[in-house]
Amino acid sequence: MSNTVSRLAVAAVGLPVVLGAAWLGGWWMWLLLAVAVLLALHELYAMTRQLRPLVLAGYLGALAALLGTQLGGVAWLGLALLLTLVLGFLFAAIADTSQSNTIAIGTTVLGVAWIAVGLTHLALVRDVPGQGRQLVFTVLLTVFATDTGAYVVGRLVGRRKLAPRLSPGKTWEGFLGGTVFGVFVCWISLYQPITDDGFLSHGQAIALGLVVVVASVIGDLLESMVKRDMGVKDTGRLLGGHGGVLDRIDSLLIASPAAFYVLLAFDAAPG
């Protein structure tokens, strides 16, 4: 199967699943996020195996973040990170390895903080009373529009490298194009056709779009940094031409928390 065909096949299957879970919310979305988090965490720990991450501590911490948030809200995320740190310390104390305990524990906590805590914020956005469905679709569409706009504009007119040491293919022209696409999609998705005093004002919708765009680019570059550091091209092959699960959700890992805390600042999300 060619790279293009495999990409189309994965998109044809995956897109309805993601959109359906986002539409239904609740435990359906929790199940999808749990699968994505555990697969992405597995890819990260496999990619960094030479750093000897304490995998069981990471998985337990990730599940604590997912379950705690679903049952008790955002306050449980801090407890999940603390649990990961404590379990990492305990497992490192009894592990028989020549690796630095500091590096092993740090890699373990990184996985939970970056992947589990990051993606769990998408469920928090979905749980915003009254507007959660619209908001989670807005975040997903904004990230997609940003990626698509950056790719198209970058391919057409991209000249100046955005971060050549991390991701040589990204350009400033692509970043600006992705920003315009992403902010426009966010504004349209939250547009109030009659009045400017609805759930979010036009200015707030644009500000949310800008934050999500910048955060999604940072998320993409962060994953590129880790892959370059570990000397790999893709985090996995589970999704064929798309690479691994972590390759597909990298932008959301930063964009989701950014969106939630902007909504919190606008008093549009419960604290």
N, C-alpha and C positions, 0 to 999 in steps of 0.2 A: 504494500500500500504506500503510495507517495505521501510526502510530507503534507501537501495541500489537501489531499483527500482525507488523511487522518485528522487534520485540523477541522475540516468541515464535519466529519462524522462525530467528533467529540463535541463540537458546538451544537450540532443537531440534537444530540442526546442530553447534553449538560444544561443548555440554556433553559428548556422547559422545566427541568428539575429545580434549578435555582430560582426561577421566577415563580414557580408553583409553591415552593417552600416559603418564599418571601411573602407571597399573597396570603397563605394560610397562617403563617406566624406560629406562635406557641411552640409546642413540642415538635411539630414538623420541622420548623426552622432550626430548633435546637438539635435535632437529629442530623440534619445536613451539616450544620456548623461543627458538630462533634466529629463527624466523619472527616471533614476537611481538616480540622485541627490535628487530629491524630495522625492522618496521613502526612500532612505537611511536617509535623513534628518528627515523624519517623524519617522523612527525607533529610531534614536538617541534622538529626543525630547520626544518620548514616554518612552524610557528607562530612561531618566533623568527627568521625570515629577515632581518628588519631589523637583527638583531644580528650578522649575517654569520658564523654558525658554520662551522667548517671541516669540512664534512660528511664528506669522505673520511677524514680523521683519526679522526672519530667512529666511522664504520663499521668501520675497521680495528681500532680499540681495542675495539669491542664484540665483533668476531669473535675477537680475542685473548683476551678474557675468557671467552667461551663455549668455545672450543677448549681453552684452557689449563686451565680448571676441569675439563672432561671428561677430559682426559688426565693432568693433574697435581695436581688438587685446589685447595683454597682459596688456597694460597700464590701461585698464578699471578694472582690478582686484582690484587694490588699491582703486578705487572709490567705488566698490561694498562693500568692507570691511568697508569703512568709512560710507557708507549709512546704513549698518547693525548696526554699532555702534550708529549712530545718532537716527535711528528708535528705537533701543533698549532702549536708554536713554529716548526718548519721551514716549514710551509705558510704561516703568517702572515708569515714573513720574505720570502716571494717573491710573496705575494698583492698584487694591485693594488686596494686598497679604502681608503675613507676612514674605515671603522669603527675604533674603538680595538682594538688587538691584544689588550689585556687582556680586553675584553668578549668578543671573538670566541673566544679560547682558553678563557675561563671557561665560556661557553655550551657549547662543544664537550665539555669535560671533564665538565660537569654532566650532559650526556646519557648519557655512558658510566657515570659513577659512580652516577647515579640509576636508569637503566633497565637497562643491561646487567649491571652488578655486582649491582644489587638483585635482579633476577629470576633471575640465575644461582644465587643462594643456594637457590632452590627445588630445583634439581638436586642441590645439596649435601645438602639435607634428604632427598631421595629416595635418596641414596647411603649413608645411615646403615646400617651393616651389620645385617642381620637385621630391622630395624624400619622401614626406609625407606619402604616402601609405605604402611604404616599412618600414619606421620608426615606424609607429603606429603598424604594424604587428610585428615588432621586439620587441617593448616594451611589447605587449601582450604575445607573445611567450616566451620571457625571464622570465616574471613573472610566467607564467604557468609552465615553465621548472624548475624554482627555487622551487616552491611549490611542484611539483611532485618529483623532485630529493630529496628534504629534507624529504618528507614523506617516500619514498622508502628506502633511506639509513638509516633514523632514525629508521624505523621499523626493518631493518635487523641487524644493528650493533650499534644503538644508545645506549649510556651508560651515558654520561656526560650531565647533564641538562644545557640548554642554559640560560633560565630565569625561574627557578622553581616557583617563586612567581607570575609570570604573565601567563605563559603558560607551565605547567608541562610536556606536551607531546613533546616539542621541545628539541633537543639535539645538542651539538656542532658537532657531527658526521653528523647529518642531515643537519646542516647549511653548513658544508664544502661540502657535497655531492650536496646540492642545488646550492652552488656557482659554482661548476664545471659544472653542468648541465646548469645553467643559462648563464654563460659566454660563454660556447661553443655554445649554441643556438644563442646568440646575435652575436657572431663572424661569425658563418655560415650564419646567415640571412643577414649580411652586407658584406659578403666576396666578394672581388674583384678578380676574378680568373686570371686576366692577369697582373695587375699592382697594386702597393701599393699606388698610388697617385690618387685614385678615390675620391668619395664623402667623405668617411672617410678612414683613413689608418687602417691597421690591429691593430696597437697599440691603436688608438682611439676607434675602435670597442670593443676591450677588456676592455679598461677603461670604456666605456659606460656600458658594461655588468656588470662590478664590481659594479659600482654606482647603477645601477638598482636593482641588486641582494640585496645589503645591504639596499637600500631604501625600497624594498618590504618587507624584514624581519622586518624592523623598523615599517612599516605600519601595519603589522600583529600584532606585539607586542603592538603597541599603542592601537589598538582596543581591544586586550585582557586586557590591563590595564583598559580601560574604562568599559568593561563588568564586570571585577572583582570588580571594585569600586562600580558599581551599583548592583552587586549581581545577574547577569543574565548569562545564558549559551550561548544563541543565541540572536541576536538583533531582530529576528522575525521568522515567520514560512512561509512567503510567498513563499519561494523556497523549501519547503519540507525539505528533508534531508540536503540540503545545508544551512539551516537557513534563515536569512534575506538577503536583498540586501546588507546591509552594511557588512555582513559577507563575501560576495563574492568579494567586490570591495576594501576591506581594504588595500590590498597591493598596488593597483594602486593609492590610494590617496596620497601616498608619492613617489612612483616610477615614476609617470607621471611628476610631477614638477621636480624631480631630473633629469630625462632624458632630459627634455626640456632645463634646464639650463646648462647641460653638452654640449648639442648641441650648445647652445648659446656661450659657452666658446670656442668651436671648430670652431666658425664662420659658423656653419652649419644651423643655424636657425636665422630668422630675429628678431631683438630686439624690 
